[in-house]
Amino acid sequence: MRIDIANTDVDIAACYQVLHQLRPKLNESTFVDDVRRLQEGGYFLASLRDDDVVVRCVAGYRYYEMFATGVTLYVDDLVSDATHRSSGYGKAMLDWLIAESVRNGCNFLTLDSGLKRLDAHRFYRKHGLQDMALHFAIPVDGGPMWTSE
């Protein structure tokens, strides 16, 4: 297993199939450009490859600072390929993200997880993440709240 930051268009495109499983609204034809736009705002896309070939797990993350938490690594996206879950890929990526947050002087690693994602919640709790807050939101663009996350 190897974890790398996806910086080339080829590496970014290789993450699409796995990330699409978590974010089904993603469009494959605009995916690389969409990631590039997010990168301009500080987004990183990491991929875990099995045998240095096939992407098995993907994490999107960024850094920010708040009075409540200090410097924080925030995980936007974390997903393992559904056909290879319980193979250790998610844990390896989470461990890497935690180490990355330590390397970068963070006080916290945080993420939000949709209320219906009970398997993900069990995974996070099993690996030491704690329920710390409720996240409230309202769509201000007239669009619907997301329901699958």
C-alpha positions as a printed Julia matrix, in Angstrom:
149×3 Matrix{Float64}:
   0.0    0.0     0.0
   1.12   3.5    -0.8
  -0.54   6.85   -0.03
   0.26   9.87   -2.19
  -1.2   13.29   -2.83
  -2.86  13.33   -6.26
  -1.2   16.25   -8.06
  -1.21  15.23  -11.71
  -4.34  15.1   -13.84
  -3.82  11.35  -14.26
  -3.58  10.78  -10.5
  -6.62  12.96   -9.83
  -8.67  11.17  -12.49
  -7.69   7.8   -10.98
  -9.51   8.82   -7.76
 -12.85   9.44   -9.46
 -14.32   5.93   -9.33
 -13.77   5.59   -5.58
 -14.77   9.13   -4.61
 -17.88   8.88   -6.78
 -19.1    6.11   -4.45
 -19.32   8.68   -1.63
 -20.23  11.69   -3.78
 -22.55  10.37   -6.53
 -23.25  13.86   -7.86
 -19.66  14.16   -9.11
 -19.31  14.41  -12.88
 -16.48  12.42  -14.4
 -16.05  14.82  -17.31
 -15.42  17.79  -14.98
 -13.83  15.93  -12.07
 -10.2   16.95  -12.67
 -11.17  20.6   -13.16
 -13.38  20.47  -10.06
 -10.51  19.1    -7.96
  -8.14  21.71   -9.4
 -10.6   24.46   -8.35
 -10.8   23.04   -4.81
  -7.0   22.81   -4.68
  -6.83  26.56   -5.24
  -8.67  26.87   -1.89
  -6.3   24.54   -0.05
  -7.87  21.13   -0.77
  -5.63  18.06   -0.92
  -6.65  14.77   -2.52
  -4.85  11.7    -1.21
  -5.11   8.23   -2.7
  -4.17   4.86   -1.31
  -3.08   2.44   -3.98
  -2.86  -1.29   -3.61
   0.26  -2.74   -5.22
   1.01   0.84   -6.38
  -1.59   0.43   -9.13
  -5.28   0.47   -8.19
  -6.82   3.24   -6.05
  -8.59   1.59   -3.11
  -9.21   4.57   -0.8
  -9.44   8.33   -1.24
  -9.37  11.23    1.2
  -9.95  14.89    0.51
  -8.83  17.27    3.23
  -7.78  20.82    4.05
  -6.33  22.84    6.91
  -7.98  25.71    8.74
  -7.8   27.48   12.08
 -10.63  28.32   14.48
 -10.81  29.7    18.01
 -12.65  26.53   19.09
 -10.1   24.01   17.81
  -6.96  25.84   16.79
  -5.2   24.52   13.71
  -7.27  21.67   12.32
  -7.01  19.12    9.54
 -10.56  18.81    8.23
 -11.47  15.7     6.25
 -13.94  16.61    3.51
 -14.1   13.14    2.01
 -12.98   9.69    3.15
 -14.06   6.59    1.29
 -12.78   3.11    0.54
 -13.82   1.23   -2.57
 -17.03  -0.59   -1.6
 -15.79  -3.85   -3.11
 -12.75  -3.82   -0.81
 -14.11  -2.58    2.51
 -12.82  -4.21    5.7
  -9.46  -4.76    4.01
  -7.6   -2.21    6.13
  -7.53   0.54    3.51
  -9.75   2.96    5.44
  -7.77   2.47    8.65
  -4.49   2.96    6.81
  -5.79   6.21    5.29
  -7.17   7.44    8.63
  -3.86   6.65   10.35
  -2.04   8.55    7.58
  -4.38  11.55    7.97
  -3.81  11.6    11.73
  -0.04  11.45   11.2
  -0.35  14.22    8.58
  -2.21  16.39   11.09
   0.55  15.83   13.67
   3.28  16.59   11.09
   1.54  19.89   10.32
   1.12  21.02   13.92
  -2.63  20.54   14.13
  -4.57  20.44   17.37
  -7.41  18.37   15.88
  -8.44  16.18   13.0
 -12.16  16.68   12.36
 -14.78  15.5     9.91
 -18.53  15.58    9.47
 -20.49  12.46    8.7
 -24.1   12.31    7.57
 -26.52  11.11   10.23
 -27.54   8.05    8.22
 -23.98   6.77    7.67
 -24.04   4.43   10.68
 -21.34   2.09    9.36
 -19.01   5.07    8.94
 -19.8    6.24   12.48
 -18.9    2.81   13.88
 -15.65   2.89   11.91
 -14.71   6.36   13.19
 -15.52   5.52   16.81
 -13.64   2.22   16.59
 -10.55   4.15   15.51
 -10.66   6.75   18.26
 -12.73   9.6    16.84
 -15.29  10.99   19.26
 -18.65  12.67   18.82
 -17.77  16.3    19.59
 -20.55  18.45   18.14
 -23.61  18.62   15.95
 -23.19  20.34   12.6
 -26.12  22.55   11.58
 -26.7   23.88    8.08
 -29.28  25.57    5.89
 -29.11  25.8     2.11
 -29.04  29.48    1.21
 -29.14  28.95   -2.54
 -32.67  27.5    -2.53
 -31.36  23.99   -3.15
 -32.32  20.95   -1.1
 -30.27  19.66    1.82
 -28.2   16.63    0.91
 -29.77  13.36    2.02
 -27.33  10.58    1.19
 -24.46  11.7     3.37
